[in-house]
Amino acid sequence: MGCHIPESIHLLIEKDCLEFPLIDVPFNPFMNSLYNRETLFKGYQPGIPESYADTPDQVIYRHYLKHGKEAADIKEI
């Protein structure tokens, strides 16, 4: 998921496999677990409110606000 597949392998698997493309977002959309507080608040320093601006939590939220709640390019099968 989210990796480059060599063309030779792609030709072998394209008929039977579903591919997850690389997505240009400022976070990992293919996490194998839920976010936790340590991950979301990485870089936050208590007592320094402006340090929250660069935490993954805020980066993801700003991306969400900029690009909207719903993606127009979602392909449903």
C-alpha atoms as one frame of an Amber mdcrd trajectory, in Angstrom:
protein
   0.000   0.000   0.000   1.320   3.324  -1.039   4.523   2.074  -2.630   6.111
   1.961  -6.064   5.570  -1.312  -7.909   7.948  -2.204 -10.758   6.156  -2.436
 -14.100   7.119  -6.121 -14.504   5.341  -7.001 -11.246   2.473  -4.615 -11.931
   1.646  -6.495 -15.131   1.437  -9.759 -13.181  -0.837  -8.506 -10.418  -3.041
  -5.808 -11.998  -5.823  -8.224 -12.960  -6.278  -9.819  -9.532  -5.107  -7.184
  -7.067  -6.327  -3.831  -5.844  -3.611  -1.190  -5.751  -3.466   1.670  -3.289
  -1.707   4.576  -4.995   0.752   6.960  -3.413  -1.235   9.877  -2.053   0.246
  13.361  -1.727  -0.793  14.223   1.827   1.244  15.457   4.825   0.544  12.283
   6.829   0.579   8.508   6.439  -2.880   7.480   5.133  -1.984   3.785   5.488
  -1.347   3.541   9.227  -1.628   0.033  10.635  -2.968   1.347  13.951  -4.903
   4.273  15.338  -3.169   7.525  16.143  -2.359   7.990  19.802  -1.675  11.100
  21.858   2.098  10.724  21.565   1.888  10.601  17.763  -0.625  13.422  17.365
   1.083  15.816  19.771   4.692  15.096  18.761   6.599  18.359  19.016   4.154
  20.055  21.370   5.796  21.644  24.369   3.553  22.286  27.394   3.576  25.951
  28.292   4.423  26.968  24.715   1.041  27.202  22.935   2.580  28.101  19.554
   4.402  24.742  19.481   1.022  23.087  18.783   0.989  24.597  15.259   3.500
  22.065  13.918   2.165  18.941  15.612   0.874  16.162  13.359  -2.597  16.793
  14.831  -2.626  20.379  13.568  -0.941  19.552  10.227  -3.576  16.890   9.492
  -6.416  19.182  10.570  -5.186  22.056   8.380  -4.972  19.660   5.436  -8.538
  18.519   6.127  -9.802  22.108   6.240  -7.943  23.112   3.072  -9.102  20.153
   0.997 -12.599  19.698   2.397 -14.419  16.944   4.174 -15.134  14.896   1.085
 -12.790  13.959  -1.753 -14.226  14.371  -5.218 -11.746  11.879  -6.674 -12.651
   8.817  -4.605 -13.197   5.793  -6.822 -15.768   3.445  -5.380 -16.042  -0.054
  -6.775
